[in-house]
Every structure is written in structure tokens, then in C-alpha cells.
Amino acid sequence: MKTLKRRILSAVTALAVAAAGIGAVPDIGIKSPFIIAASAQGEVSVSTWAELKAAVDSAQNGAVIRLTQDVTNNTALANSSQSVIKVGSGKNITIDLNGKTMNRNRKGSHVDGEVLLVNGGTLTVKNGTLTGGWASSGGGIYSNGTLTMTGGALDDNQGIDAGGIFNNTGSAALKAK
């Protein structure tokens, strides 16, 4: 019961902070999935691959997700389709790499081996580097939606059809900063 009360308090605190427009939720030592979900409605800062994936998965339209440091997929699932960052149908989000690097850390080619998958949604990526993707098509980004990349780089991504970006359907725009 005490744990449930703490989770509820944590969720209420996160919602109050998000509603007040304060940039960060205070760390009170309780890890709760409510914090990322509540923050992902506007702007959220992330520092790990798991936080990034959770923020993208729970993001609502218009969300901006900003990296605070380089993120590398060091999970046991790095070579699994479960670790790809997916922007699904109906979502419209921005990932601000903030001068940092997203590294998928793939060790071999696989379906869903890309760093980012735009699957019917709209994604803007800006100001950083995507690396470590290895897929049959689009090691860096595979897009079936609307993609805009402003500034930044695609580096050391591998693919049979395309190493950097494979734009299957939809539109892709690359803009110099």
C-alpha cells in the first residue's frame, strides 16, 4: 500500500510540474513510468536509450524529446526489433539530439535494425548524429511517413538498399543547419 501511495504521489507531482511548465520533474528516488508519460505531452529530456524509447512510445502530438547526453543502446535487446525507436501512425514529434549522438549499437543486420523507424507518423530530427544502425533498408532511418532532418549527420549506418535513410513511402526532407 505504501508503494502505491508513493507512485500516486509521484504521478501527481509529475502532472503538477508538467502543468506548471517547469522543465524537470524532481528526482525523489521513486522510479515510475508515470513521470515520462506525463512529461512527454510537451517537452521531455532523456539521457538513456530506455528513456528515449519510453518517451517516444508515450509521446503525444507536438512532443519535443531532447537528449541531454549521448545515448547508446547497451541493452540485451540491442540486436532485437524490440529496441528500435518507432514513430507510429498519427504521431507528430520532434527528437532534438541537442548536439549529441544516438547509437543503436547493432552488431549485425536484421529486420527493424534501423536507429529510427517512421511508420506512418511525422518525425523531425535535429542537431546531432544517428549511428550504429544495420538493417536491410535504411540503417539510420527507415521511413513510411513524413521525415524532416535538420542539421546533424548519419554516420556509420549500414544497409543493403540504403545505409543512411530509406524513404519507402511518404516524404523526406534533409536541411542544412
N, C-alpha and C positions, 0 to 999 in steps of 0.2 A: 504494500500500500504506500509506503514511504517513497519507493521508486516511482510509482505512478504520479504521486503528488509533485515530485521533482520534475518529471517530464512535462507535466501540465504547466508548472511554473516556468520551465524553460521555454515552452511553446508560447505562453502568454508574453514573456519577456521579449522573445524574438519578434512577435507580432507588434508589440508596442514600439520597439525600436524601429522596425521597418515602417510603421505608420508615421512615426515622428520624423523620419527621413535621416536618422543618424546612420552614419556609414558602416558601423560594425556592431555586431552583437557581442556583448561582453562574455568572456570565457569564464563560466562559473564552475567548470570542471565536470559538466554533465554533457555527454555526447548524445545528441538527439537528432533524428532525421528531420524534425520539425524546423530546425534552425535554417537549414539550407532551403527547404521548400518555401518557407515564409519569405526569406530574403530574395529568392530567385524571381520574385514578381517584378522587381525593379532592377537593382544592381547588386551584384554579389562578388566578393573577392575570394579566390581559391588559391591553394598552394600545393595541392597534390592531385594526382590523376583521379583518384577516387572522388575527391571533392568536385573536380571538374565534371566528371561523368554524372554525378548526382545532381549538380546544378543544371546541366543541360537537360537531363531527363525530367526534372521538375519545373523547368523554366516556362513562364508564360510569355505570350507575345510581348515584344518590346524589351525583354530582359537583356541586360548587358552583364556578361560574365568576364571578369578581369583577373588575369594571372598576377600573383604577387611575387612569384619566383618561377624558375624553370620547373616544368613538371615532366616526369618520366614514368612510364607505365612499368613499374617493377613488380607487378602482381604476378601470382602464379598463372593468371589468365592472360598474360601478355600476348600469347600466341593463339588466343581464342577469340571467336567472334563476339563473345560477351564483353570484351573490353573496348570495342570500337565506340567512339563518341558519335552518336546518331542524332540528327535533327530531323524529326519526323514531320509528316504531313500536317499542315496547319500551323506549324510553329514559325515564328519570325524572331530570331535572336541575333545578338552580336557577341562574338568572342574577341575581346581585346587582349591580345597577347602581351601588351604593355612592354614591348621590347624583349620579352622572354621567349623560351623555346618549349614547344610541345613535342615530346619524343615518345612515339608509340612503342619503340624498343622491340620491334619484330625480329625474330630470328629465322624466319622462313616465309615463303609465300603461302597465302591462304585466302579463301573467300572471306570477305569482310576484314582484310588485312590493312585497310587504309587507316590513316590517322583520323580523318573525319568523313562521315557519310551523311550526305544531304539527301534525304529520302522523302521528297515531296514538300519539304519546308523551304524556308528562306534563311540563309546564313550569311552574315557579314563577318569576315575575319580580318583583323587589322594589327599592324605593328609588331610583328615577331616572326618566328621561324617554326615551320612544321617539318619534322624529320622522323625517320625511323619507321615509315610505313612500307609494307611489302605486300602487294596484292596483285591479282591477275590484271586488274584495270584500276588505275588511279591509286598509286601507293600513298600519295599525300592526301588527296581529296577525291572521292567518287561522288558525283552529283547527279541526282534525278530531281533537281529542284532549281532554286534560284540562289546563285552563289556570287558574292562580291568579295574580292580580296584586295585590300588597300594597304600598300606598304608591306614590308616583310618579305619572306623568302620561303621557298620549298627546297629543302636540301636533303640529299641522301635518302630519297624515297625510291622504291623500285616497283616496276610493274611490267607486264608483258605488253599491254596496249599503251600504257602511259605511266610514267613514274611519278610525275608531279600531280596533274589533275586530269581526270577523265570525266568529261561532261557528257553524260549519256543522253539526257533529255533536259529541257529547261534552258536556263541561260547562265552564263558565267562571264563576269567582268573582272579584269585584273587592272588595278590602278596604281600608278607610281605615287609615292607619297610626295 
